[in-house]
């Protein structure tokens, strides 16, 4: 049997360092409330609703 290559583990420290670097470089983090999407729909796009039979 061949062994699968192990993935690099992401630690909390790494995420915190990346976040700090992002904010220091002028980035901003927006808070999106639960149930909302952060995606911006283009003009004229319609939201699709599922059909109920």
N, CA, C, O and CB atoms as a CASP TS submission, in Angstrom:
PFRMAT TS
TARGET T0000
AUTHOR 0000-0000-0000
METHOD Language model
MODEL 1
PARENT N/A
ATOM      1  N   UNK     1       0.831  -1.180   0.000  1.00  0.00           N
ATOM      2  CA  UNK     1       0.000   0.000   0.000  1.00  0.00           C
ATOM      3  C   UNK     1       0.876   1.244   0.000  1.00  0.00           C
ATOM      4  O   UNK     1       1.922   1.300   0.647  1.00  0.00           O
ATOM      5  CB  UNK     1      -0.946  -0.002   1.205  1.00  0.00           C
ATOM      6  N   UNK     2       0.413   2.234  -0.745  1.00  0.00           N
ATOM      7  CA  UNK     2       1.157   3.492  -0.745  1.00  0.00           C
ATOM      8  C   UNK     2       0.526   4.462   0.244  1.00  0.00           C
ATOM      9  O   UNK     2      -0.687   4.478   0.451  1.00  0.00           O
ATOM     10  CB  UNK     2       1.195   4.110  -2.164  1.00  0.00           C
ATOM     11  N   UNK     3       1.362   5.241   0.827  1.00  0.00           N
ATOM     12  CA  UNK     3       0.905   6.193   1.820  1.00  0.00           C
ATOM     13  C   UNK     3       0.526   7.504   1.133  1.00  0.00           C
ATOM     14  O   UNK     3       1.261   7.982   0.268  1.00  0.00           O
ATOM     15  CB  UNK     3       1.989   6.427   2.895  1.00  0.00           C
ATOM     16  N   UNK     4      -0.602   8.084   1.505  1.00  0.00           N
ATOM     17  CA  UNK     4      -1.008   9.362   0.937  1.00  0.00           C
ATOM     18  C   UNK     4      -0.117  10.458   1.503  1.00  0.00           C
ATOM     19  O   UNK     4       0.237  10.432   2.682  1.00  0.00           O
ATOM     20  CB  UNK     4      -2.505   9.657   1.232  1.00  0.00           C
ATOM     21  N   UNK     5       0.246  11.420   0.662  1.00  0.00           N
ATOM     22  CA  UNK     5       1.063  12.518   1.192  1.00  0.00           C
ATOM     23  C   UNK     5       0.270  13.320   2.220  1.00  0.00           C
ATOM     24  O   UNK     5      -0.911  13.609   2.030  1.00  0.00           O
ATOM     25  CB  UNK     5       1.546  13.444   0.048  1.00  0.00           C
ATOM     26  N   UNK     6       0.933  13.663   3.290  1.00  0.00           N
ATOM     27  CA  UNK     6       0.236  14.415   4.332  1.00  0.00           C
ATOM     28  C   UNK     6       0.130  15.887   3.950  1.00  0.00           C
ATOM     29  O   UNK     6       1.045  16.455   3.354  1.00  0.00           O
ATOM     30  CB  UNK     6       0.960  14.267   5.681  1.00  0.00           C
ATOM     31  N   UNK     7      -0.982  16.486   4.296  1.00  0.00           N
ATOM     32  CA  UNK     7      -1.192  17.904   4.025  1.00  0.00           C
ATOM     33  C   UNK     7      -0.549  18.721   5.130  1.00  0.00           C
ATOM     34  O   UNK     7      -0.446  18.277   6.274  1.00  0.00           O
ATOM     35  CB  UNK     7      -2.700  18.234   3.904  1.00  0.00           C
ATOM     36  N   UNK     8      -0.116  19.928   4.769  1.00  0.00           N
ATOM     37  CA  UNK     8       0.410  20.827   5.793  1.00  0.00           C
ATOM     38  C   UNK     8      -0.736  21.249   6.698  1.00  0.00           C
ATOM     39  O   UNK     8      -1.810  21.616   6.220  1.00  0.00           O
ATOM     40  CB  UNK     8       1.105  22.072   5.155  1.00  0.00           C
ATOM     41  N   UNK     9      -0.513  21.197   7.981  1.00  0.00           N
ATOM     42  CA  UNK     9      -1.567  21.602   8.892  1.00  0.00           C
ATOM     43  C   UNK     9      -1.516  23.112   9.101  1.00  0.00           C
ATOM     44  O   UNK     9      -0.443  23.702   9.225  1.00  0.00           O
ATOM     45  CB  UNK     9      -1.441  20.860  10.236  1.00  0.00           C
ATOM     46  N   UNK    10      -2.681  23.715   9.135  1.00  0.00           N
ATOM     47  CA  UNK    10      -2.781  25.154   9.375  1.00  0.00           C
ATOM     48  C   UNK    10      -3.067  25.342  10.852  1.00  0.00           C
ATOM     49  O   UNK    10      -4.023  24.785  11.391  1.00  0.00           O
ATOM     50  CB  UNK    10      -3.895  25.824   8.484  1.00  0.00           C
ATOM     51  N   UNK    11      -2.243  26.119  11.485  1.00  0.00           N
ATOM     52  CA  UNK    11      -2.427  26.340  12.916  1.00  0.00           C
ATOM     53  C   UNK    11      -3.108  27.676  13.150  1.00  0.00           C
ATOM     54  O   UNK    11      -3.138  28.536  12.269  1.00  0.00           O
ATOM     55  CB  UNK    11      -1.079  26.287  13.658  1.00  0.00           C
ATOM     56  N   UNK    12      -3.647  27.837  14.330  1.00  0.00           N
ATOM     57  CA  UNK    12      -4.285  29.093  14.702  1.00  0.00           C
ATOM     58  C   UNK    12      -3.285  30.230  14.644  1.00  0.00           C
ATOM     59  O   UNK    12      -3.627  31.339  14.235  1.00  0.00           O
ATOM     60  CB  UNK    12      -4.899  28.996  16.099  1.00  0.00           C
ATOM     61  N   UNK    13      -2.058  29.966  15.046  1.00  0.00           N
ATOM     62  CA  UNK    13      -1.022  31.002  15.020  1.00  0.00           C
ATOM     63  C   UNK    13      -0.798  31.492  13.592  1.00  0.00           C
ATOM     64  O   UNK    13      -0.637  32.692  13.367  1.00  0.00           O
ATOM     65  CB  UNK    13       0.299  30.467  15.616  1.00  0.00           C
ATOM     66  N   UNK    14      -0.786  30.577  12.633  1.00  0.00           N
ATOM     67  CA  UNK    14      -0.586  30.950  11.230  1.00  0.00           C
ATOM     68  C   UNK    14      -1.726  31.834  10.748  1.00  0.00           C
ATOM     69  O   UNK    14      -1.483  32.844  10.088  1.00  0.00           O
ATOM     70  CB  UNK    14      -0.475  29.696  10.342  1.00  0.00           C
ATOM     71  N   UNK    15      -2.955  31.477  11.063  1.00  0.00           N
ATOM     72  CA  UNK    15      -4.114  32.262  10.658  1.00  0.00           C
ATOM     73  C   UNK    15      -4.055  33.648  11.291  1.00  0.00           C
ATOM     74  O   UNK    15      -4.323  34.648  10.625  1.00  0.00           O
ATOM     75  CB  UNK    15      -5.422  31.544  11.050  1.00  0.00           C
ATOM     76  N   UNK    16      -3.704  33.709  12.571  1.00  0.00           N
ATOM     77  CA  UNK    16      -3.605  35.001  13.251  1.00  0.00           C
ATOM     78  C   UNK    16      -2.509  35.871  12.642  1.00  0.00           C
ATOM     79  O   UNK    16      -2.683  37.080  12.492  1.00  0.00           O
ATOM     80  CB  UNK    16      -3.338  34.795  14.742  1.00  0.00           C
ATOM     81  N   UNK    17      -1.381  35.255  12.291  1.00  0.00           N
ATOM     82  CA  UNK    17      -0.290  36.010  11.658  1.00  0.00           C
ATOM     83  C   UNK    17      -0.715  36.538  10.289  1.00  0.00           C
ATOM     84  O   UNK    17      -0.424  37.684   9.946  1.00  0.00           O
ATOM     85  CB  UNK    17       0.967  35.125  11.515  1.00  0.00           C
ATOM     86  N   UNK    18      -1.403  35.706   9.510  1.00  0.00           N
ATOM     87  CA  UNK    18      -1.862  36.133   8.191  1.00  0.00           C
ATOM     88  C   UNK    18      -2.902  37.248   8.305  1.00  0.00           C
ATOM     89  O   UNK    18      -2.881  38.199   7.523  1.00  0.00           O
ATOM     90  CB  UNK    18      -2.447  34.942   7.419  1.00  0.00           C
ATOM     91  N   UNK    19      -3.798  37.136   9.266  1.00  0.00           N
ATOM     92  CA  UNK    19      -4.813  38.163   9.482  1.00  0.00           C
ATOM     93  C   UNK    19      -4.165  39.472   9.892  1.00  0.00           C
ATOM     94  O   UNK    19      -4.533  40.531   9.384  1.00  0.00           O
ATOM     95  CB  UNK    19      -5.821  37.715  10.545  1.00  0.00           C
ATOM     96  N   UNK    20      -3.204  39.414  10.803  1.00  0.00           N
ATOM     97  CA  UNK    20      -2.501  40.617  11.249  1.00  0.00           C
ATOM     98  C   UNK    20      -1.766  41.278  10.084  1.00  0.00           C
ATOM     99  O   UNK    20      -1.795  42.501   9.950  1.00  0.00           O
ATOM    100  CB  UNK    20      -1.511  40.276  12.376  1.00  0.00           C
ATOM    101  N   UNK    21      -1.111  40.484   9.244  1.00  0.00           N
ATOM    102  CA  UNK    21      -0.401  41.032   8.086  1.00  0.00           C
ATOM    103  C   UNK    21      -1.369  41.682   7.106  1.00  0.00           C
ATOM    104  O   UNK    21      -1.070  42.732   6.538  1.00  0.00           O
ATOM    105  CB  UNK    21       0.400  39.934   7.380  1.00  0.00           C
ATOM    106  N   UNK    22      -2.528  41.060   6.907  1.00  0.00           N
ATOM    107  CA  UNK    22      -3.551  41.595   6.014  1.00  0.00           C
ATOM    108  C   UNK    22      -4.055  42.943   6.511  1.00  0.00           C
ATOM    109  O   UNK    22      -4.163  43.893   5.736  1.00  0.00           O
ATOM    110  CB  UNK    22      -4.716  40.613   5.886  1.00  0.00           C
ATOM    111  N   UNK    23      -4.365  43.027   7.808  1.00  0.00           N
ATOM    112  CA  UNK    23      -4.867  44.277   8.384  1.00  0.00           C
ATOM    113  C   UNK    23      -3.794  45.361   8.371  1.00  0.00           C
ATOM    114  O   UNK    23      -4.090  46.530   8.125  1.00  0.00           O
ATOM    115  CB  UNK    23      -5.359  44.044   9.818  1.00  0.00           C
ATOM    116  N   UNK    24      -2.552  44.974   8.636  1.00  0.00           N
ATOM    117  CA  UNK    24      -1.449  45.933   8.653  1.00  0.00           C
ATOM    118  C   UNK    24      -1.212  46.523   7.262  1.00  0.00           C
ATOM    119  O   UNK    24      -0.799  47.676   7.138  1.00  0.00           O
ATOM    120  CB  UNK    24      -0.166  45.261   9.169  1.00  0.00           C
ATOM    121  N   UNK    25      -1.473  45.736   6.218  1.00  0.00           N
ATOM    122  CA  UNK    25      -1.261  46.208   4.848  1.00  0.00           C
ATOM    123  C   UNK    25      -2.422  47.067   4.348  1.00  0.00           C
ATOM    124  O   UNK    25      -2.431  47.495   3.193  1.00  0.00           O
ATOM    125  CB  UNK    25      -1.061  45.023   3.914  1.00  0.00           C
ATOM    126  N   UNK    26      -3.399  47.316   5.219  1.00  0.00           N
ATOM    127  CA  UNK    26      -4.507  48.198   4.843  1.00  0.00           C
ATOM    128  C   UNK    26      -5.795  47.465   4.515  1.00  0.00           C
ATOM    129  O   UNK    26      -6.781  48.091   4.127  1.00  0.00           O
ATOM    130  CB  UNK    26      -4.112  49.026   3.671  1.00  0.00           C
ATOM    131  N   UNK    27      -5.801  46.165   4.664  1.00  0.00           N
ATOM    132  CA  UNK    27      -7.012  45.390   4.401  1.00  0.00           C
ATOM    133  C   UNK    27      -8.071  45.638   5.465  1.00  0.00           C
ATOM    134  O   UNK    27      -7.770  46.118   6.558  1.00  0.00           O
ATOM    135  CB  UNK    27      -6.686  43.904   4.330  1.00  0.00           C
ATOM    136  N   UNK    28      -9.293  45.310   5.138  1.00  0.00           N
ATOM    137  CA  UNK    28     -10.391  45.482   6.085  1.00  0.00           C
ATOM    138  C   UNK    28     -11.232  44.217   6.113  1.00  0.00           C
ATOM    139  O   UNK    28     -11.342  43.506   5.115  1.00  0.00           O
ATOM    140  CB  UNK    28     -11.262  46.709   5.715  1.00  0.00           C
ATOM    141  N   UNK    29     -11.814  43.951   7.253  1.00  0.00           N
ATOM    142  CA  UNK    29     -12.680  42.793   7.421  1.00  0.00           C
ATOM    143  C   UNK    29     -14.089  43.295   7.670  1.00  0.00           C
ATOM    144  O   UNK    29     -14.324  44.086   8.584  1.00  0.00           O
ATOM    145  CB  UNK    29     -12.191  41.876   8.586  1.00  0.00           C
ATOM    146  N   UNK    30     -15.030  42.832   6.849  1.00  0.00           N
ATOM    147  CA  UNK    30     -16.435  43.203   7.005  1.00  0.00           C
ATOM    148  C   UNK    30     -17.155  42.097   7.763  1.00  0.00           C
ATOM    149  O   UNK    30     -16.905  40.914   7.532  1.00  0.00           O
ATOM    150  CB  UNK    30     -17.108  43.456   5.622  1.00  0.00           C
ATOM    151  N   UNK    31     -18.045  42.484   8.666  1.00  0.00           N
ATOM    152  CA  UNK    31     -18.844  41.518   9.405  1.00  0.00           C
ATOM    153  C   UNK    31     -20.123  41.276   8.617  1.00  0.00           C
ATOM    154  O   UNK    31     -20.835  42.223   8.283  1.00  0.00           O
ATOM    155  CB  UNK    31     -19.154  42.018  10.859  1.00  0.00           C
ATOM    156  N   UNK    32     -20.415  40.027   8.320  1.00  0.00           N
ATOM    157  CA  UNK    32     -21.638  39.653   7.609  1.00  0.00           C
ATOM    158  C   UNK    32     -22.500  38.884   8.597  1.00  0.00           C
ATOM    159  O   UNK    32     -22.070  37.870   9.147  1.00  0.00           O
ATOM    160  CB  UNK    32     -21.333  38.796   6.311  1.00  0.00           C
ATOM    161  N   UNK    33     -23.718  39.367   8.820  1.00  0.00           N
ATOM    162  CA  UNK    33     -24.598  38.732   9.801  1.00  0.00           C
ATOM    163  C   UNK    33     -25.011  37.347   9.329  1.00  0.00           C
ATOM    164  O   UNK    33     -25.029  37.071   8.129  1.00  0.00           O
ATOM    165  CB  UNK    33     -25.842  39.598  10.057  1.00  0.00           C
ATOM    166  N   UNK    34     -25.336  36.495  10.263  1.00  0.00           N
ATOM    167  CA  UNK    34     -25.727  35.128   9.964  1.00  0.00           C
ATOM    168  C   UNK    34     -26.955  35.128   9.050  1.00  0.00           C
ATOM    169  O   UNK    34     -27.918  35.855   9.289  1.00  0.00           O
ATOM    170  CB  UNK    34     -26.013  34.346  11.267  1.00  0.00           C
ATOM    171  N   UNK    35     -26.906  34.316   8.021  1.00  0.00           N
ATOM    172  CA  UNK    35     -28.029  34.212   7.101  1.00  0.00           C
ATOM    173  C   UNK    35     -27.904  35.118   5.891  1.00  0.00           C
ATOM    174  O   UNK    35     -28.705  35.014   4.962  1.00  0.00           O
ATOM    175  CB  UNK    35     -29.294  34.523   7.817  1.00  0.00           C
ATOM    176  N   UNK    36     -26.922  36.002   5.880  1.00  0.00           N
ATOM    177  CA  UNK    36     -26.707  36.905   4.748  1.00  0.00           C
ATOM    178  C   UNK    36     -25.511  36.419   3.961  1.00  0.00           C
ATOM    179  O   UNK    36     -24.645  35.716   4.482  1.00  0.00           O
ATOM    180  CB  UNK    36     -26.496  38.369   5.221  1.00  0.00           C
ATOM    181  N   UNK    37     -25.477  36.801   2.705  1.00  0.00           N
ATOM    182  CA  UNK    37     -24.344  36.460   1.861  1.00  0.00           C
ATOM    183  C   UNK    37     -23.490  37.691   1.663  1.00  0.00           C
ATOM    184  O   UNK    37     -24.012  38.799   1.531  1.00  0.00           O
ATOM    185  CB  UNK    37     -24.807  35.889   0.506  1.00  0.00           C
ATOM    186  N   UNK    38     -22.196  37.510   1.642  1.00  0.00           N
ATOM    187  CA  UNK    38     -21.293  38.613   1.370  1.00  0.00           C
ATOM    188  C   UNK    38     -21.141  38.848  -0.120  1.00  0.00           C
ATOM    189  O   UNK    38     -20.467  39.787  -0.544  1.00  0.00           O
ATOM    190  CB  UNK    38     -19.942  38.353   1.994  1.00  0.00           C
ATOM    191  N   UNK    39     -21.776  37.984  -0.921  1.00  0.00           N
ATOM    192  CA  UNK    39     -21.666  38.097  -2.371  1.00  0.00           C
ATOM    193  C   UNK    39     -22.526  39.248  -2.880  1.00  0.00           C
ATOM    194  O   UNK    39     -23.672  39.419  -2.465  1.00  0.00           O
ATOM    195  CB  UNK    39     -22.078  36.779  -3.049  1.00  0.00           C
ATOM    196  N   UNK    40     -21.948  40.036  -3.792  1.00  0.00           N
ATOM    197  CA  UNK    40     -22.682  41.146  -4.395  1.00  0.00           C
ATOM    198  C   UNK    40     -23.197  40.686  -5.757  1.00  0.00           C
ATOM    199  O   UNK    40     -22.415  40.292  -6.622  1.00  0.00           O
ATOM    200  CB  UNK    40     -21.779  42.428  -4.532  1.00  0.00           C
ATOM    201  N   UNK    41     -24.512  40.736  -5.941  1.00  0.00           N
ATOM    202  CA  UNK    41     -25.110  40.306  -7.199  1.00  0.00           C
ATOM    203  C   UNK    41     -25.015  41.418  -8.235  1.00  0.00           C
ATOM    204  O   UNK    41     -25.206  42.587  -7.903  1.00  0.00           O
ATOM    205  CB  UNK    41     -26.577  39.892  -6.989  1.00  0.00           C
ATOM    206  N   UNK    42     -24.724  41.074  -9.475  1.00  0.00           N
ATOM    207  CA  UNK    42     -24.666  42.096 -10.518  1.00  0.00           C
ATOM    208  C   UNK    42     -26.063  42.660 -10.787  1.00  0.00           C
ATOM    209  O   UNK    42     -27.061  41.989 -10.522  1.00  0.00           O
ATOM    210  CB  UNK    42     -24.060  41.512 -11.816  1.00  0.00           C
ATOM    211  N   UNK    43     -26.143  43.894 -11.313  1.00  0.00           N
ATOM    212  CA  UNK    43     -27.455  44.489 -11.598  1.00  0.00           C
ATOM    213  C   UNK    43     -28.240  43.603 -12.565  1.00  0.00           C
ATOM    214  O   UNK    43     -27.678  43.059 -13.516  1.00  0.00           O
ATOM    215  CB  UNK    43     -27.293  45.913 -12.187  1.00  0.00           C
ATOM    216  N   UNK    44     -29.518  43.466 -12.320  1.00  0.00           N
ATOM    217  CA  UNK    44     -30.364  42.668 -13.190  1.00  0.00           C
ATOM    218  C   UNK    44     -30.404  41.193 -12.830  1.00  0.00           C
ATOM    219  O   UNK    44     -31.195  40.440 -13.399  1.00  0.00           O
ATOM    220  CB  UNK    44     -29.908  42.814 -14.588  1.00  0.00           C
ATOM    221  N   UNK    45     -29.571  40.770 -11.901  1.00  0.00           N
ATOM    222  CA  UNK    45     -29.572  39.364 -11.494  1.00  0.00           C
ATOM    223  C   UNK    45     -30.787  39.110 -10.615  1.00  0.00           C
ATOM    224  O   UNK    45     -31.130  39.920  -9.754  1.00  0.00           O
ATOM    225  CB  UNK    45     -28.256  38.990 -10.744  1.00  0.00           C
ATOM    226  N   UNK    46     -31.421  37.989 -10.843  1.00  0.00           N
ATOM    227  CA  UNK    46     -32.600  37.648 -10.056  1.00  0.00           C
ATOM    228  C   UNK    46     -32.280  36.467  -9.141  1.00  0.00           C
ATOM    229  O   UNK    46     -31.577  35.533  -9.525  1.00  0.00           O
ATOM    230  CB  UNK    46     -33.803  37.317 -10.979  1.00  0.00           C
ATOM    231  N   UNK    47     -32.807  36.534  -7.942  1.00  0.00           N
ATOM    232  CA  UNK    47     -32.603  35.439  -7.001  1.00  0.00           C
ATOM    233  C   UNK    47     -33.511  34.298  -7.408  1.00  0.00           C
ATOM    234  O   UNK    47     -34.691  34.512  -7.688  1.00  0.00           O
ATOM    235  CB  UNK    47     -32.882  35.883  -5.532  1.00  0.00           C
ATOM    236  N   UNK    48     -32.975  33.087  -7.443  1.00  0.00           N
ATOM    237  CA  UNK    48     -33.775  31.914  -7.799  1.00  0.00           C
ATOM    238  C   UNK    48     -34.393  31.333  -6.551  1.00  0.00           C
ATOM    239  O   UNK    48     -33.740  31.188  -5.518  1.00  0.00           O
ATOM    240  CB  UNK    48     -32.922  30.852  -8.523  1.00  0.00           C
ATOM    241  N   UNK    49     -35.673  31.000  -6.667  1.00  0.00           N
ATOM    242  CA  UNK    49     -36.363  30.367  -5.550  1.00  0.00           C
ATOM    243  C   UNK    49     -36.749  28.951  -5.988  1.00  0.00           C
ATOM    244  O   UNK    49     -37.154  28.747  -7.132  1.00  0.00           O
ATOM    245  CB  UNK    49     -37.629  31.200  -5.106  1.00  0.00           C
ATOM    246  N   UNK    50     -36.629  27.994  -5.103  1.00  0.00           N
ATOM    247  CA  UNK    50     -36.992  26.616  -5.477  1.00  0.00           C
ATOM    248  C   UNK    50     -38.486  26.476  -5.704  1.00  0.00           C
ATOM    249  O   UNK    50     -39.295  27.091  -5.011  1.00  0.00           O
ATOM    250  CB  UNK    50     -36.543  25.632  -4.397  1.00  0.00           C
ATOM    251  N   UNK    51     -38.837  25.662  -6.680  1.00  0.00           N
ATOM    252  CA  UNK    51     -40.257  25.419  -6.958  1.00  0.00           C
ATOM    253  C   UNK    51     -40.764  24.341  -6.007  1.00  0.00           C
ATOM    254  O   UNK    51     -40.091  23.336  -5.779  1.00  0.00           O
ATOM    255  CB  UNK    51     -40.481  24.996  -8.451  1.00  0.00           C
ATOM    256  N   UNK    52     -41.924  24.553  -5.471  1.00  0.00           N
ATOM    257  CA  UNK    52     -42.531  23.584  -4.571  1.00  0.00           C
ATOM    258  C   UNK    52     -43.604  22.834  -5.360  1.00  0.00           C
ATOM    259  O   UNK    52     -44.478  23.457  -5.963  1.00  0.00           O
ATOM    260  CB  UNK    52     -43.134  24.280  -3.291  1.00  0.00           C
ATOM    261  N   UNK    53     -43.541  21.514  -5.360  1.00  0.00           N
ATOM    262  CA  UNK    53     -44.535  20.749  -6.109  1.00  0.00           C
ATOM    263  C   UNK    53     -45.649  20.278  -5.226  1.00  0.00           C
ATOM    264  O   UNK    53     -46.574  19.617  -5.698  1.00  0.00           O
ATOM    265  CB  UNK    53     -43.898  19.573  -6.789  1.00  0.00           C
TER
END
